[in-house]
Amino acid sequence: MKTVTKLTAIPENSAVLDGFGEVHFHDTYQIVAKTDKSAAEISKELMQLPAWASWLFKLRNAIVGGFDLKAGKSDVAFPVISQTDNEVVSGLGDTHLDFRASILKDPAAGKISLTTVVHFNNVWGRIYFLPVKPFHKIIIKSLLLRYLKNNE
């Protein structure tokens, strides 16, 4: 059965926290998917947003542009912070919050994890994240399920 599992902890072998600082929010979702692909290849495939999620990013960008926050593109190609054969860590810092995302391949267990960590820099980061959080969870699960479907 192809499912997405929510983990309670960040994988110990992940570099997502390296130099990050205090974490105010984190989640990790995992799938069972044996693959010979590198983490960079998995990341490129996994992070192709469906049209409805791209629309949400465009809406977000239109809203936050008026608050002097980084709007970015309507995809999730954030700057890469570190990369190995088994993990890609990307992220962005802004005035309201800093975040990182990790795509971690565990070849021995045949699993792929997507971890997100967030640090709120001020009250605006907490306020901003309130409406983002439910969509974040939906998008992450959707990306992982689509990856499973496309790699059966």
Residue frames as qw, qx, qy, qz and C-alpha x, y, z in Angstrom:
[[0.000, 0.888, 0.459, 0.000, 0.00, 0.00, 0.00],
 [0.422, 0.372, 0.004, 0.827, 1.35, 3.40, -1.04],
 [0.357, -0.859, -0.368, 0.004, 1.07, 5.73, 1.93],
 [0.227, 0.638, -0.287, 0.678, 2.65, 8.79, 3.44],
 [0.672, -0.484, -0.491, 0.270, 3.68, 8.43, 7.08],
 [0.077, -0.881, 0.150, -0.443, 4.10, 11.39, 9.42],
 [0.688, -0.002, -0.532, 0.494, 7.12, 10.96, 11.69],
 [0.437, -0.862, -0.251, 0.050, 7.34, 12.51, 15.12],
 [0.498, -0.689, 0.242, 0.467, 11.04, 13.32, 14.91],
 [0.414, 0.808, -0.357, -0.220, 13.47, 14.69, 12.35],
 [0.964, 0.141, -0.155, 0.161, 15.63, 11.85, 10.96],
 [0.632, -0.686, 0.166, 0.320, 18.88, 11.67, 12.95],
 [0.651, -0.064, 0.423, 0.627, 21.05, 11.45, 9.83],
 [0.307, 0.834, 0.359, 0.287, 19.59, 14.63, 8.31],
 [0.461, -0.022, -0.078, 0.884, 21.66, 17.81, 7.94],
 [0.045, -0.748, -0.459, -0.476, 18.55, 20.03, 7.94],
 [0.468, -0.859, -0.198, 0.066, 19.35, 21.43, 11.39],
 [0.713, -0.063, -0.004, 0.698, 23.05, 22.11, 10.77],
 [0.252, -0.021, -0.008, 0.968, 23.57, 25.75, 11.74],
 [0.149, -0.582, -0.598, -0.531, 19.83, 26.45, 11.75],
 [0.115, -0.259, 0.383, -0.879, 19.20, 27.51, 15.34],
 [0.343, 0.132, 0.719, -0.590, 15.99, 27.22, 17.33],
 [0.164, -0.202, -0.814, -0.519, 13.13, 25.30, 15.70],
 [0.382, 0.066, 0.370, -0.844, 9.59, 26.54, 16.33],
 [0.840, 0.270, 0.174, -0.438, 7.87, 24.16, 13.90],
 [0.033, 0.413, -0.852, -0.321, 8.92, 20.96, 12.22],
 [0.869, 0.146, 0.306, -0.360, 7.37, 18.08, 10.39],
 [0.036, -0.395, 0.852, 0.340, 8.64, 15.05, 8.54],
 [0.852, 0.262, 0.171, -0.421, 6.67, 12.96, 6.09],
 [0.218, -0.435, 0.843, 0.231, 8.08, 9.70, 4.76],
 [0.859, 0.303, -0.084, -0.405, 7.36, 7.22, 1.98],
 [0.702, -0.227, 0.643, 0.206, 8.71, 3.77, 1.18],
 [0.660, 0.738, -0.019, -0.136, 10.31, 4.04, -2.25],
 [0.717, -0.307, 0.430, 0.455, 13.42, 2.12, -3.23],
 [0.527, 0.849, 0.042, -0.005, 15.33, 3.95, -5.91],
 [0.771, -0.015, 0.101, 0.629, 18.78, 4.30, -7.44],
 [0.200, 0.831, 0.150, 0.496, 18.19, 8.01, -8.02],
 [0.385, 0.070, -0.400, 0.829, 20.26, 10.56, -6.13],
 [0.087, -0.625, -0.551, 0.546, 18.62, 12.95, -3.67],
 [0.046, 0.408, -0.197, -0.890, 19.05, 15.74, -6.24],
 [0.193, -0.083, -0.779, -0.590, 17.17, 13.72, -8.86],
 [0.199, -0.514, -0.822, 0.143, 14.45, 12.85, -6.36],
 [0.085, -0.550, -0.293, 0.778, 14.21, 16.50, -5.29],
 [0.105, 0.205, -0.433, -0.871, 13.86, 17.74, -8.87],
 [0.282, -0.254, -0.830, -0.409, 11.06, 15.27, -9.55],
 [0.265, -0.496, -0.752, 0.345, 9.36, 15.58, -6.18],
 [0.109, -0.532, -0.270, 0.795, 9.23, 19.37, -6.08],
 [0.050, -0.160, -0.555, -0.815, 7.37, 19.89, -9.36],
 [0.277, 0.226, 0.544, -0.759, 4.21, 21.50, -8.05],
 [0.222, 0.518, 0.802, 0.200, 0.78, 20.58, -9.37],
 [0.082, 0.512, 0.313, 0.796, -1.12, 23.47, -10.98],
 [0.454, -0.776, -0.369, -0.238, -3.36, 24.04, -7.94],
 [0.676, -0.544, -0.129, 0.480, -0.34, 24.37, -5.62],
 [0.430, 0.144, 0.197, 0.869, 1.40, 26.75, -8.06],
 [0.147, -0.700, -0.380, -0.587, -1.74, 28.87, -7.97],
 [0.608, -0.737, -0.274, 0.110, -1.57, 28.96, -4.15],
 [0.624, -0.261, 0.033, 0.736, 2.07, 30.14, -4.34],
 [0.197, 0.419, 0.317, 0.828, 1.07, 32.88, -6.80],
 [0.385, -0.783, -0.363, -0.327, -1.70, 33.98, -4.43],
 [0.694, -0.570, -0.159, 0.410, 0.74, 33.94, -1.51],
 [0.526, 0.023, 0.149, 0.837, 3.25, 36.00, -3.48],
 [0.016, -0.631, -0.351, -0.692, 0.61, 38.59, -4.38],
 [0.541, -0.782, -0.289, -0.110, -0.37, 38.93, -0.72],
 [0.714, -0.510, -0.048, 0.477, 3.10, 39.03, 0.86],
 [0.498, 0.395, 0.173, 0.752, 4.50, 41.44, -1.74],
 [0.161, -0.809, -0.170, -0.539, 2.61, 44.21, 0.04],
 [0.693, -0.720, 0.007, -0.012, 4.28, 43.34, 3.35],
 [0.156, 0.830, -0.532, 0.051, 7.86, 43.58, 2.06],
 [0.751, -0.284, 0.596, -0.013, 8.42, 39.82, 2.30],
 [0.050, -0.358, 0.789, 0.497, 10.29, 37.76, -0.27],
 [0.759, 0.293, 0.104, -0.572, 7.75, 36.69, -2.87],
 [0.381, -0.269, 0.853, 0.234, 9.87, 34.39, -5.02],
 [0.317, 0.103, -0.714, -0.616, 8.64, 32.24, -7.86],
 [0.771, -0.108, 0.084, -0.622, 5.47, 30.19, -7.94],
 [0.860, 0.086, -0.504, 0.017, 7.41, 26.97, -7.54],
 [0.719, -0.688, 0.097, -0.016, 9.40, 25.57, -4.65],
 [0.799, 0.319, -0.155, 0.486, 12.90, 25.80, -6.07],
 [0.369, -0.925, 0.089, -0.008, 14.52, 27.40, -3.05],
 [0.265, 0.762, -0.577, 0.127, 18.29, 27.91, -2.76],
 [0.915, -0.078, -0.373, 0.130, 20.25, 24.74, -1.97],
 [0.379, -0.845, 0.326, -0.189, 22.10, 25.01, 1.34],
 [0.289, -0.483, 0.824, 0.060, 23.78, 21.60, 1.30],
 [0.861, 0.301, -0.160, -0.379, 23.74, 18.51, -0.87],
 [0.325, -0.384, 0.861, 0.077, 25.01, 14.95, -0.73],
 [0.238, 0.017, -0.866, -0.439, 24.07, 11.86, -2.74],
 [0.250, -0.390, -0.883, 0.074, 21.40, 11.10, -0.12],
 [0.128, -0.748, -0.515, 0.399, 20.14, 14.54, 0.93],
 [0.216, 0.469, 0.206, 0.831, 19.31, 17.95, -0.45],
 [0.226, -0.652, -0.497, 0.526, 18.70, 20.75, 2.06],
 [0.181, 0.481, 0.291, 0.807, 17.22, 23.97, 0.73],
 [0.272, -0.689, -0.551, 0.385, 15.76, 26.99, 2.42],
 [0.165, 0.641, 0.168, 0.731, 15.34, 30.69, 2.75],
 [0.313, -0.422, -0.501, 0.688, 15.58, 33.33, 5.42],
 [0.006, 0.666, 0.358, 0.655, 13.33, 36.37, 5.59],
 [0.084, -0.419, 0.337, -0.839, 12.42, 39.08, 8.07],
 [0.710, -0.308, 0.058, -0.630, 9.44, 37.13, 9.43],
 [0.898, -0.243, 0.353, -0.100, 10.74, 33.55, 9.43],
 [0.135, 0.561, -0.781, -0.239, 13.51, 31.23, 8.28],
 [0.915, 0.023, 0.281, -0.288, 12.85, 27.77, 6.96],
 [0.032, 0.463, -0.841, -0.277, 14.64, 24.75, 5.60],
 [0.913, 0.143, 0.084, -0.371, 13.43, 21.69, 3.77],
 [0.205, -0.469, 0.847, 0.146, 15.26, 18.38, 3.47],
 [0.905, 0.223, -0.169, -0.319, 14.73, 15.59, 1.00],
 [0.280, -0.557, 0.776, -0.099, 16.52, 12.64, 2.52],
 [0.841, 0.195, -0.432, -0.259, 16.98, 9.26, 0.87],
 [0.544, -0.474, 0.666, -0.188, 17.65, 6.29, 3.14],
 [0.568, 0.377, -0.639, -0.356, 18.89, 3.65, 0.69],
 [0.076, 0.153, -0.955, 0.242, 19.25, 0.92, 3.31],
 [0.310, 0.300, 0.724, -0.538, 15.61, 1.23, 4.41],
 [0.145, 0.357, 0.731, 0.562, 14.26, 2.19, 0.98],
 [0.083, -0.809, -0.533, 0.235, 12.63, 5.35, 2.32],
 [0.265, 0.413, 0.124, 0.862, 12.43, 8.99, 1.31],
 [0.263, -0.672, -0.526, 0.450, 11.71, 11.70, 3.90],
 [0.163, 0.625, 0.169, 0.744, 10.69, 15.30, 3.40],
 [0.450, -0.538, -0.477, 0.529, 11.38, 17.43, 6.48],
 [0.093, 0.756, 0.135, 0.634, 10.48, 21.07, 7.03],
 [0.489, -0.446, -0.437, 0.609, 11.82, 23.21, 9.88],
 [0.056, 0.800, 0.234, 0.550, 10.77, 26.78, 10.66],
 [0.410, -0.308, -0.395, 0.762, 12.13, 29.48, 12.95],
 [0.013, 0.894, 0.404, 0.195, 9.88, 32.49, 13.59],
 [0.457, 0.218, -0.162, 0.847, 11.89, 35.71, 13.68],
 [0.149, -0.036, 0.267, -0.951, 9.02, 37.76, 15.08],
 [0.449, 0.310, 0.646, -0.533, 5.27, 37.74, 15.70],
 [0.555, 0.526, -0.208, -0.610, 4.63, 38.31, 11.96],
 [0.247, 0.309, -0.899, -0.187, 6.25, 34.96, 11.22],
 [0.175, 0.162, 0.904, -0.354, 3.82, 33.23, 13.57],
 [0.478, 0.514, 0.289, -0.651, 0.87, 35.11, 12.07],
 [0.417, 0.509, -0.547, -0.518, 2.04, 34.39, 8.51],
 [0.123, 0.200, -0.970, -0.059, 2.42, 30.68, 9.23],
 [0.458, 0.169, 0.655, -0.577, -1.10, 30.21, 10.65],
 [0.739, 0.476, 0.113, -0.463, -2.87, 30.09, 7.26],
 [0.404, 0.597, -0.662, -0.205, 0.15, 28.53, 5.52],
 [0.293, -0.330, 0.869, -0.223, 0.45, 25.50, 7.83],
 [0.735, 0.225, 0.562, -0.306, -2.65, 23.55, 6.69],
 [0.687, 0.685, -0.127, -0.208, -1.79, 24.09, 3.02],
 [0.042, 0.667, -0.744, 0.011, 1.81, 23.08, 3.70],
 [0.516, -0.140, 0.821, -0.200, 0.69, 19.69, 5.01],
 [0.757, 0.489, 0.340, -0.267, -1.66, 19.11, 2.07],
 [0.486, 0.784, -0.355, -0.153, 1.01, 20.07, -0.49],
 [0.127, -0.560, 0.817, -0.049, 3.74, 17.90, 1.08],
 [0.631, 0.058, 0.747, -0.203, 1.51, 14.83, 1.23],
 [0.701, 0.646, 0.149, -0.262, 0.35, 15.44, -2.34],
 [0.288, 0.770, -0.554, -0.131, 3.93, 15.72, -3.63],
 [0.273, -0.374, 0.881, -0.093, 4.96, 12.47, -1.93],
 [0.693, 0.279, 0.610, -0.263, 1.88, 10.56, -3.12],
 [0.626, 0.737, -0.091, -0.237, 2.44, 11.74, -6.69],
 [0.064, 0.665, -0.741, -0.067, 6.08, 10.67, -6.47],
 [0.504, -0.100, 0.843, -0.159, 4.96, 7.19, -5.41],
 [0.709, 0.528, 0.371, -0.283, 2.43, 7.01, -8.23],
 [0.492, 0.805, -0.280, -0.176, 4.96, 8.11, -10.85],
 [0.128, 0.600, -0.787, 0.068, 7.62, 5.68, -9.62],
 [0.862, -0.117, 0.357, -0.340, 5.64, 2.46, -9.23]]
